[in-house]
Amino acid sequence: MKVVICGAGQVGTSIARHLAGENNDVTVIDHDPALVRKITETLDVRGVEGWASHPQVLEHSGAADADMLIAVTHSDEVNMVACQVSHSLFDVPTKIARIRQQQYLQPIWGDLFSRDHMPIDVIISPEYEVARAIGRRLQMPGAIDVVPMGNGRVSVVGVRCEEDCPIVGQPMRQLTQLFPDLNLRVVGILRDEQSVVPRSDAVMMPGDDVYFICDTTHLPRAMAAFGHEETEGRTVVIAGGGNIGLRLAQEIETEHEGVRAKVIECDRDRARVVAQTLDSTVVFHGDTLDPEILAEANIANTETFVAVSNDDEVNIISSLLARRSGVSRTVALIANSTYTPLITSLGIDVVVNPRAITVSTILQHVRRGRIRNIYTVREGFGEVIEAEALETSSLVGKSLRDARLPDGVVFGVILRADQVLVPRGDTEIRAGDRVILFAATEAIRQVEKMFAVRLDFF
């Protein structure tokens, strides 16, 4: 597949790394020569210097032969024009754009991105995606990640194993014996920043981040099995009233019944806008690092503190101050991945990486075959993939034992009609099954091929 990526920033580089690693033909455009030089020196991609919205630059990048254009520059307007030019002049089949300015995304202007006006096939709003991701974590305390799949029938969940976790020290094969009626499959373990694809004799250890796929109706029991029986917090303080903080507060007002939220925003004009937009949320103007503001927000009696300012360091320090003041749970937005190894030791419960969420969302629309959904489990580790098995799939009619799955692939659950099945070695894949599995990075391309639609299907 030939892909043109507009923007060599963190998101563009992450997408290029994923796609180039799977032997796709990738070209990256950026007006900053230093970024172009850096990405071509570190990745097997072609770099083009220039503005991604200029027709000549797109032509030089091979847009006329491209299967897809992904526009993730820092400018919404450049992203939109790049998609428009790619459609009008080069007839690029699929165009994806990151758009951050919420004014463009208001429902009243919904026709703006239609094929007759500004033809963008997929619009990614990082602020919206991040706010949704944080909202899911608020609903499931104890989880470091929660992602619905299979139209909500299945959940991909990440949890941290503490010392008192009931299944610490138990080999994977005993989970079925301990919880015979629990539709759950562990698909990945992160231990000391090293990834482990679990086998039957793998043992979970204190401090592990464990990822499992579970029947959503069994989720409370699954969380209890991992030692997490916390209830959703009734009081939330949001530090930062930007687009993410505002969206999160709006979601809490509409989706989280009985939860009371407060917002702290340092900019007076922005605080006024947030207060006028929200209905029942209390908004404070002040610095989240100021103990007096935290006291005014009654931080000592708050259950959950969510730091979503534009400054990683402020988010980290304010979360630590909130923890010291007695907050039960802290969630911090941290864009710089170099901080990630420090977070657990600092005492922050959940880290939300906006770049990782944006990349994962974009990759859902890049994967080939009958891929329905994608969730990236930490960069460089792998992906949870939801795929449909059609009659022409090489898996159909075979048991998992005979399917010769690539190394690094773990089947989680199978959705068949109204059933959620945890597959065993003798489970046979049928046409129409919706399969949710984990694939290590090096096995993703092979998984795509397993679910590819061959021409003789049509």
KAVENUR-V827007 format. One record per backbone hydrogen bond with DSSP energy under -0.5 kcal/mol. CO is the residue of the C=O (numbers start at 0). NH is the residue of the N-H. E is the energy in kcal/mol with one decimal. If there is no record, write none. Layout:
CO_NH_E ; CO_NH_E
//
This chain:
0_2_-0.6 ; 0_24_-2.1 ; 1_66_-2.6 ; 1_67_-1.3 ; 2_4_-0.5 ; 2_26_-2.3 ; 3_5_-0.5 ; 3_69_-2.8 ; 4_6_-0.8 ; 4_28_-2.9 ; 5_71_-3.0 ; 8_12_-2.7 ; 9_13_-2.1 ; 10_14_-2.4 ; 11_15_-2.4 ; 12_16_-2.4 ; 13_17_-2.1 ; 14_18_-2.7 ; 15_19_-2.9 ; 16_20_-1.8 ; 18_21_-0.9 ; 18_23_-1.9 ; 19_22_-1.8 ; 23_25_-0.9 ; 24_2_-2.9 ; 25_45_-2.4 ; 26_4_-3.2 ; 27_47_-2.7 ; 28_6_-3.3 ; 29_49_-1.5 ; 30_32_-0.7 ; 31_35_-2.0 ; 32_36_-2.5 ; 33_37_-2.2 ; 34_38_-2.4 ; 35_39_-1.9 ; 36_40_-1.5 ; 37_41_-1.4 ; 38_42_-1.9 ; 42_44_-1.9 ; 45_27_-3.0 ; 47_29_-2.0 ; 50_53_-1.8 ; 53_57_-2.2 ; 54_58_-2.7 ; 55_59_-2.3 ; 56_60_-1.4 ; 57_62_-2.2 ; 58_61_-1.5 ; 61_64_-1.4 ; 62_65_-1.0 ; 65_92_-0.6 ; 66_93_-1.0 ; 67_3_-2.4 ; 68_70_-0.5 ; 68_95_-2.9 ; 69_5_-3.1 ; 69_71_-0.7 ; 70_97_-2.6 ; 73_75_-0.6 ; 74_78_-2.1 ; 75_79_-2.5 ; 76_80_-2.5 ; 77_81_-2.5 ; 78_82_-1.7 ; 79_83_-2.2 ; 80_84_-3.1 ; 81_85_-2.2 ; 82_86_-1.9 ; 83_87_-2.9 ; 84_88_-2.6 ; 84_89_-0.8 ; 85_89_-0.6 ; 85_91_-2.0 ; 86_90_-0.8 ; 93_68_-2.4 ; 94_120_-1.2 ; 94_121_-1.8 ; 95_70_-3.4 ; 96_98_-0.6 ; 96_123_-2.8 ; 99_101_-0.5 ; 100_103_-1.2 ; 101_104_-0.9 ; 102_105_-0.8 ; 105_108_-2.2 ; 106_109_-1.9 ; 108_111_-2.0 ; 109_112_-0.7 ; 110_113_-1.7 ; 111_117_-1.2 ; 112_119_-1.0 ; 113_116_-1.3 ; 113_117_-0.6 ; 117_119_-1.1 ; 121_96_-2.4 ; 122_124_-0.5 ; 123_98_-2.4 ; 123_125_-0.7 ; 124_128_-2.5 ; 125_129_-2.9 ; 126_130_-2.2 ; 127_131_-2.2 ; 128_132_-2.2 ; 129_133_-2.5 ; 130_134_-2.4 ; 131_135_-2.1 ; 132_136_-1.6 ; 133_137_-2.0 ; 134_138_-1.6 ; 135_139_-1.1 ; 139_142_-1.9 ; 141_159_-0.6 ; 144_157_-2.4 ; 146_155_-3.1 ; 148_153_-2.1 ; 149_152_-1.7 ; 152_215_-2.4 ; 153_148_-3.1 ; 154_156_-0.6 ; 154_213_-2.4 ; 155_146_-2.5 ; 156_211_-2.7 ; 157_143_-2.9 ; 157_144_-1.3 ; 158_160_-0.5 ; 158_209_-3.1 ; 159_161_-0.6 ; 160_206_-3.7 ; 161_164_-1.7 ; 164_167_-1.6 ; 166_169_-1.8 ; 169_203_-0.9 ; 170_173_-1.8 ; 171_174_-1.9 ; 171_175_-0.5 ; 173_177_-2.6 ; 174_178_-2.7 ; 178_181_-1.5 ; 180_182_-0.7 ; 181_183_-1.6 ; 182_214_-2.1 ; 184_212_-2.5 ; 187_210_-3.0 ; 188_190_-0.6 ; 188_195_-3.0 ; 189_208_-2.4 ; 190_193_-1.8 ; 193_190_-3.3 ; 195_188_-2.2 ; 195_197_-0.8 ; 198_201_-1.8 ; 199_172_-2.4 ; 201_171_-1.9 ; 203_168_-2.6 ; 204_207_-2.1 ; 207_160_-3.0 ; 207_209_-0.7 ; 208_189_-2.8 ; 209_158_-2.6 ; 210_186_-2.6 ; 210_187_-1.6 ; 211_156_-2.9 ; 212_184_-2.1 ; 213_154_-2.8 ; 214_217_-2.0 ; 215_218_-1.5 ; 217_221_-2.3 ; 218_222_-2.8 ; 219_223_-1.9 ; 220_224_-2.0 ; 221_225_-1.1 ; 222_227_-3.1 ; 223_226_-1.8 ; 226_228_-0.6 ; 233_259_-3.3 ; 234_302_-0.7 ; 234_303_-1.9 ; 235_261_-2.0 ; 236_238_-0.6 ; 236_305_-3.0 ; 237_239_-0.9 ; 237_263_-2.7 ; 238_307_-2.7 ; 241_245_-2.9 ; 242_246_-2.2 ; 243_247_-2.7 ; 244_248_-2.3 ; 245_249_-2.4 ; 246_250_-2.5 ; 247_251_-2.4 ; 248_252_-2.1 ; 249_253_-1.8 ; 250_254_-3.4 ; 250_255_-0.6 ; 251_255_-1.3 ; 254_256_-0.8 ; 255_258_-1.9 ; 259_235_-2.5 ; 260_281_-1.3 ; 261_237_-3.5 ; 262_283_-3.5 ; 263_239_-2.8 ; 264_285_-1.9 ; 265_267_-0.5 ; 266_270_-2.7 ; 267_271_-1.9 ; 268_272_-2.0 ; 269_273_-2.8 ; 270_274_-2.4 ; 271_275_-2.1 ; 272_276_-1.6 ; 273_277_-2.2 ; 281_262_-2.6 ; 283_264_-2.7 ; 283_285_-0.6 ; 286_289_-2.0 ; 288_290_-0.7 ; 289_292_-0.6 ; 289_293_-2.1 ; 290_294_-2.3 ; 291_295_-2.4 ; 292_296_-1.9 ; 293_298_-2.2 ; 294_297_-1.7 ; 297_300_-1.4 ; 298_301_-1.7 ; 301_327_-0.7 ; 302_328_-1.8 ; 303_236_-2.3 ; 304_306_-0.5 ; 304_330_-2.8 ; 305_238_-3.3 ; 305_307_-0.7 ; 306_332_-2.7 ; 309_311_-0.6 ; 310_314_-2.2 ; 311_315_-2.5 ; 312_316_-2.7 ; 313_317_-2.7 ; 314_318_-1.6 ; 315_319_-1.9 ; 316_320_-2.5 ; 317_321_-2.4 ; 318_322_-2.4 ; 319_323_-2.4 ; 320_324_-1.4 ; 321_326_-2.2 ; 322_325_-1.4 ; 328_304_-2.5 ; 329_349_-1.8 ; 330_306_-3.0 ; 331_333_-0.6 ; 331_351_-2.6 ; 334_336_-0.8 ; 335_338_-1.7 ; 336_339_-1.0 ; 338_341_-1.8 ; 338_342_-0.8 ; 339_342_-1.2 ; 339_343_-0.6 ; 341_345_-1.5 ; 342_346_-1.3 ; 342_347_-1.5 ; 343_346_-0.6 ; 349_331_-2.6 ; 350_352_-0.5 ; 351_333_-2.3 ; 351_353_-0.7 ; 352_356_-1.9 ; 353_357_-2.3 ; 354_358_-2.7 ; 355_359_-2.4 ; 356_360_-2.1 ; 357_361_-2.3 ; 358_362_-2.6 ; 359_363_-1.0 ; 360_364_-0.5 ; 361_364_-1.6 ; 362_365_-1.2 ; 362_366_-1.9 ; 368_370_-1.4 ; 369_371_-0.6 ; 369_387_-2.5 ; 372_385_-2.6 ; 374_376_-0.6 ; 374_383_-3.1 ; 375_377_-1.1 ; 376_381_-0.9 ; 377_380_-1.9 ; 377_381_-0.9 ; 380_440_-1.6 ; 381_376_-2.2 ; 382_384_-0.6 ; 382_438_-2.9 ; 383_374_-2.1 ; 384_386_-0.6 ; 384_436_-2.4 ; 385_371_-3.5 ; 385_372_-1.5 ; 386_434_-3.1 ; 387_389_-0.8 ; 388_431_-3.8 ; 389_392_-1.9 ; 392_395_-0.7 ; 394_397_-2.0 ; 397_428_-2.2 ; 398_401_-0.8 ; 398_402_-0.7 ; 399_402_-0.7 ; 405_408_-1.3 ; 407_439_-2.4 ; 409_437_-3.0 ; 412_435_-2.6 ; 413_415_-0.7 ; 413_420_-3.0 ; 414_433_-2.5 ; 415_418_-2.6 ; 418_415_-1.9 ; 418_420_-0.5 ; 420_413_-2.7 ; 420_422_-0.8 ; 423_426_-1.4 ; 424_400_-2.4 ; 426_399_-1.7 ; 428_396_-3.0 ; 429_432_-2.0 ; 432_388_-2.8 ; 432_434_-0.7 ; 433_414_-3.4 ; 434_386_-2.9 ; 434_436_-0.5 ; 435_411_-2.1 ; 435_412_-1.6 ; 436_384_-3.0 ; 437_409_-2.5 ; 438_382_-2.5 ; 439_442_-2.2 ; 439_443_-0.6 ; 440_443_-1.1 ; 442_446_-1.9 ; 443_447_-2.4 ; 444_448_-1.7 ; 445_449_-1.8 ; 446_450_-1.3 ; 448_451_-1.1 ; 449_393_-0.7 ; 449_394_-0.6 ; 450_369_-1.7 ; 451_453_-0.7 ; 453_456_-2.0 ; 454_457_-1.6
//
